[in-house]
């Protein structure tokens, strides 16, 4: 039986995790995140309800990621959904 990959919240946790044998881990829970590795040279300025921004920030905080990354992820999911339909 393969081990689940733990949630790592700090760089130190990640470094310690990567120093071990990872061959018995179940990586099936991961999804590709190619958009995060592309250059981020383009800028966007948009208006949105403050409550919506606060909801994004709260979700990002729960997941331990910056809210701008959360917004990029949500946009990516929306685009993938549009392509699938």
C-alpha positions in Angstrom: 0.0 0.0 0.0 1.3 3.4 -1.0 1.7 6.3 1.5 -0.3 9.5 1.0 1.7 12.6 0.4 1.4 14.9 3.5 0.4 18.5 3.3 3.6 20.6 3.7 3.2 24.1 4.9 6.7 25.4 5.1 9.9 25.3 2.9 11.6 23.5 5.8 8.9 20.8 5.8 9.3 20.4 2.1 13.1 20.1 2.3 12.9 17.5 5.1 10.2 15.6 3.1 12.3 15.5 -0.1 15.3 14.1 1.8 13.6 10.8 2.3 12.9 7.8 0.0 9.7 8.8 -2.0 9.3 5.6 -4.0 6.4 4.3 -1.9 4.3 7.4 -2.2 0.9 7.7 -4.0 1.2 10.6 -6.4 -2.2 10.0 -8.0 -3.7 12.9 -6.0 -1.5 15.5 -8.0 -2.8 17.4 -11.0 -0.6 19.2 -13.6 -0.1 22.9 -12.8 1.8 24.0 -15.9 0.4 27.5 -15.8 2.4 28.2 -12.6 5.7 27.7 -14.4 5.1 30.0 -17.3 6.4 33.6 -17.3 4.1 36.0 -15.5 4.9 39.1 -17.5 1.3 40.1 -18.2 -0.6 42.3 -15.7 -4.3 42.5 -15.0 -6.2 45.2 -13.2 -9.8 44.5 -12.5 -12.6 45.6 -10.2 -14.6 43.0 -8.2 -16.8 43.0 -5.1 -14.7 43.2 -1.9 -16.6 40.2 -0.6 -15.5 38.1 -3.6 -11.9 39.1 -3.1 -12.1 38.3 0.6 -13.5 34.9 -0.2 -10.6 34.2 -2.6 -8.1 35.3 0.1 -9.8 33.1 2.7 -9.7 30.1 0.4 -6.1 30.8 -0.5 -5.1 31.1 3.2 -6.8 27.7 3.9 -4.8 26.1 1.2 -1.6 27.9 2.2 -1.0 29.7 -1.1 -0.9 33.4 -2.1 -4.2 34.8 -3.2 -2.9 35.8 -6.6 -2.0 32.2 -7.3 -5.4 31.1 -6.1 -6.9 33.5 -8.6 -4.7 32.2 -11.4 -5.8 28.6 -10.5 -9.5 29.6 -10.5 -9.1 31.2 -14.0 -7.3 28.1 -15.3 -10.0 25.8 -14.0 -12.7 28.0 -15.6 -10.8 28.0 -18.9 -10.5 24.2 -18.8 -14.2 23.9 -18.0 -15.0 26.0 -21.1 -12.8 24.0 -23.3 -14.4 20.7 -22.1 -17.9 21.9 -22.9 
